[in-house]
Amino acid sequence: MTLTTTSIWPAEAETLLDDLVDLRRAIHREPELGLQNPKTLAKIKDALAGLPLEFREGPSTTGLIAILRGPANGRTVLLRGDMDALPLVEDTGLEFTSETSGAMHACGHDTHVAMLVGAAKLLCAARDRLPGTVMFMFQPGEEGHHGARFMLDDGIIDPLPDAAFALHIMPNAPHGIFASRAGPLLASSDVLSIIVKGAGGHASMPHDAVDPIPVACAIVTAIQTMVTRRVSVFDPAVVTIAKISAGTTNNIIPETAELLGTIRTLSPERRTMVARELKRLAPAIAEAHGCSAEVQIDEGFPVTICDSRAVAFGQSVVEETFGEAAWLTMDHPVMGAEDFSYVLEKVPGAMFWLGASAEGSDWRACCGLHSNRMVLDEKVMARGAALHAALAERFLHEGFGT
């Protein structure tokens, strides 16, 4: 028998919506990049002031762990919201548009913070019926800066919780729908750099030089062949060369050509295999043409893998709280990347998408994440705060059981 009261959370969260909107807009006006988000941290602390929370901070980031301890010493669950913005010039025309040059909350992290603050307020008000501990993880540096890994390394999440959950808004998805899947949800993402070295010379006498440009082009073609012929479609990889740099003018064969791109995979094994093959492929092709090639792979986020128990648990909580129509099981992963993956490497849990298109709109026509024209329907923040609270309360009572 369910011991929790998930059905109360939507109505309770609606009473907080105006405050969540105000907080989200304040954060949106002053976006911050990277691992240091002091203005955002100050807004979070102000919003949490007076609540029965313990705070932990580490030396590497402005991340914050706020801890709510219930009257019983049982399970621990972590809820996460990321804080940082993107290096974009906003073009939304919103009245609360970014006032920080070259920075914008184009990935919804301002809403993630607001929803997590809302959940903290809801759960603090219900503290007496929580048989365990809730950790609220406010994390900077998600946009490529490994903020979650730094917070783990700083030890401020020790001892590790028994489960972890995160929400991520999706502006071009149906309003109010929650979605996820068991297994890989998002890809790993690594940066690939290849420098092809030849011998420069006059463009009229290529036979007296060693031109690295056609060699670089051959490597690009060979990479695509390697992916389609060596990588199983059932454990895929996406290797994209997004930048080619070479030369200074029209009549000089350059010494070098540089390729820059990304590698995305859905399993640790495929990630290792692709890196190994690229380090073998590029130098061999270069050598065949009298050049050399240096391959550098800078590891980004790991694959975001959702625990099957956590996804089934989340689906059950969503359907109990909002009805069966509020849940969507995804057919396939998204090839973007997410550093909540570092938490999910250590703790069973899941991430859920929350559709944030305007109610009644054609969600397919909405600008997606990382667009400088991305807007969303702020009303879904109450829904997100409610789900955070429902997930935490039910997990503390039941774990992943039924």
Phi, psi and omega in degrees: 000135180291129182262355187262175185233054186298335184292343181279339192293320180302315180294319178297318182293325179301328180291342181263354192302317181301319179293322180294321177297315179299317180294314180302316182291324177297318178292321181297324181293331185236065181292148180229147184255155168075208187274345182247106181235063188295323180293320178294318178301317180298320179295321179296313181298321177298318182291332181265358184303137177088353179274154183281067185240147170259141181250139172233136175226153181242173184281342190270336186216176170264026176291154183225133168251118176255129189244127175247120180255123175282177183289343178249146184265079183246226181291165174235135177233141180251135174241133187238140171224130181269159195244334195273163183252187182245153178280076180228156172263115186294140179221053181258335185075011179293151179292340179249035182299160183303134175258005180255118183300128175076018178220144182204143171278083182259006179239007174082011182294335174298321177287327179298317177298313182298318179295322180289322174299317177301317178297321178299317179295318179298313184286327175297321179293336180255018187308320186296342180251016180260113181272051182170205188234141175244131175252123177259115186257106175262110194240122172275178169067030178283330185281066175088005185252005173063036184301320181296320179296318179297318180295323175295315181296328178289347176081010185276359175253007178274141352291152184296147179287172179276340178202158181217140180224148176220150174246144175222123180289154176226106186291336178250055174219158184304139184305125171077003181275136173259141184214147173191187178201153175284147181087209182296124176256320177225160187274163162288160181216115180239151179265128181251128176230129178232125176249117178263126182248126176235220177221124185288166178180189181279138182298338179280348183228063183298337180291342178265003178236179172232098190284117181280347186291308178297331177292317177299319178296321178296323178294318178301313180297319181293326177298316180295321177294318178302315181295315185283338184252341183249344186252126179294139177293343180272352173217074198281171172218148173236117176244117183242122170268111188257350181211133172236126182235129177193147169079166181232338182200186190279340189238024178233124171283123186281165177285324187224160170223138184241135175250138180224133181194196181229156175238126179232131181221169183242011174208150177300325181294317179293322179301315180294318182296314182296318178300316180297316182292322178295322180289339175271319188292306187298312178297326181292317178295317179299316181297323180297338181250014177080015177249180170231161180219132174254127181249126176235131178237115178262115185291130173260221184285148173288176173296136175272108185247119180270131177294133183299325178294321182292322179292316177298321176298313180298318178300317180298318181292317179300311183293323178292324185276319188239352183102158185298329183291348182277355184247141175226123173273122184286141179285329185210162179289170171257136185274007167289179183229161189205132184272005165298344176304326178297322178291316183289345171291335186250338188226134174294136182179195184200157170248143179236137172278148175233114180296126187236022174291159180297138182301128180085358182274169172276097186298336180292337182270356183283149175292142183272182177301146178073009171273140179283004174245016183290127174230165182210167179269111186294344181297335182290347181296325176297320179297318179294316178299319180296318180293317175309310183296318181295318177301313183295310184299312183293321179297319180298328179279319193238348190063210179275004179285179180253000000 
